[in-house]
């Protein structure tokens, strides 16, 4: 049994025992006070009814039960004895009604409610509260009592999830803080316990009857509104033609699955599918028949993906996407090929006019990798593989490989274009121009040292050359300022990575360079900018570029700083290894520099 699961079970047993012991110590199981009177049975009936008529909070179908308002009202008017007796009987009936729920959950729930009622009562008495009439002029005991009631609930629940889940304390706590249901429950229960207390105090059973009727009506109306909400949400998320997720919903699901894959270190593959020669079919039979073909394909893709817990979507037009959690690219390839053959064999009206005499598609697969810059990089790679399938004759599946990208990325031409753009610095800031040229050379040398693939080396060289191109947007007087820059100027300088990203984004050929331009000032310890990314969440090439960029900045005379020698810069790199820089690449870079330059020269060399 996993250690966390064992700890969670021990915790459940401990809380259950404490709650039950506290119940008997407080209650001693005597039916005194109001128990046995008409009001006690009516209160019990009200709680049983309201356990069924819950109020639903969108969007995640969280339910709020109003039984806590009744328990608190009983506590304030009749004391803890009646509240605990009614709790016990209600727990018995609820356990019979919900017998499919595991018995230990019923026991744990009873224990928590017991602790909540007991602590709430003691706080109420401690701060001057008196059992009986609701004292509207003395609210502090009521507010603090309710706070204690909810504090026990939240604390015990959070501790359980901390023991059960592999997520950090911060993630679990943030989940509870962001949960609006908690705040709604708190204020609603506070208000309604007061209202109910006043109604019972003034009108007795009739007041309780009115309260239950109002809550039931609210619950019924709320369910109707929630049903409408779900229908509207579904229309916003689902493609009306195929019944699959639409483009927007798929993007959201992709973000979630990538985040999950990153946390759990599990495989995740994405497939993009394009129906072959769909335009020809559309032109020949018309859009109505074309829509019918899309519907048929939508049903086919759903029937084969849903059993495997894959997520299909209509990506746009005749393009579809399949998100495959817990699936590597090899398994995804096997599935897509199997599905492709099944589609080929499906008898569909009119497809005999298509080149293969059947419905066919071209597909590209990409597997998520930890150092991917964003979900758009995963999509781009699947897209490249898909278009390679098209180029090689259609009706096939391809897995993205870097060699594919090399054929579409002509480094000499792109470097020439980049150099032309970089020459704009000559009139504005010759230091940045020379810095970029040196960083480019270091990147070329270091990528050879690391035995990088040809594609990775080309991307790295181009990224190194244009990494500071966003500084074209920074005023010249700030770039060349000799003294310290102020906070406003510093914020503007930091924005050069955003300006650079926007500049690079205009050229689709350079999309793989984006992470180097935008993220080369992120630090390994998460204290960099613009996003504060940490460790391997920063793409590998951006982590390496950070070392090279910093080294050249340290060894170059700037208006605002004196240059360090190579040896001094090496020591600085070592001292910041593991904080600013990725320790995996610091020593290899230093070794490369010593090999490239004469060691004696490197000891004192300053550019």
Order of alpha helices (4+ residues) and beta strands (2+ residues): alpha-alpha-beta-beta-alpha-alpha-alpha-alpha-alpha-alpha-alpha-alpha-beta-alpha-alpha-beta-beta-alpha-beta-alpha-beta-alpha-alpha-alpha-alpha-alpha-alpha-alpha-alpha-alpha-alpha-alpha-alpha
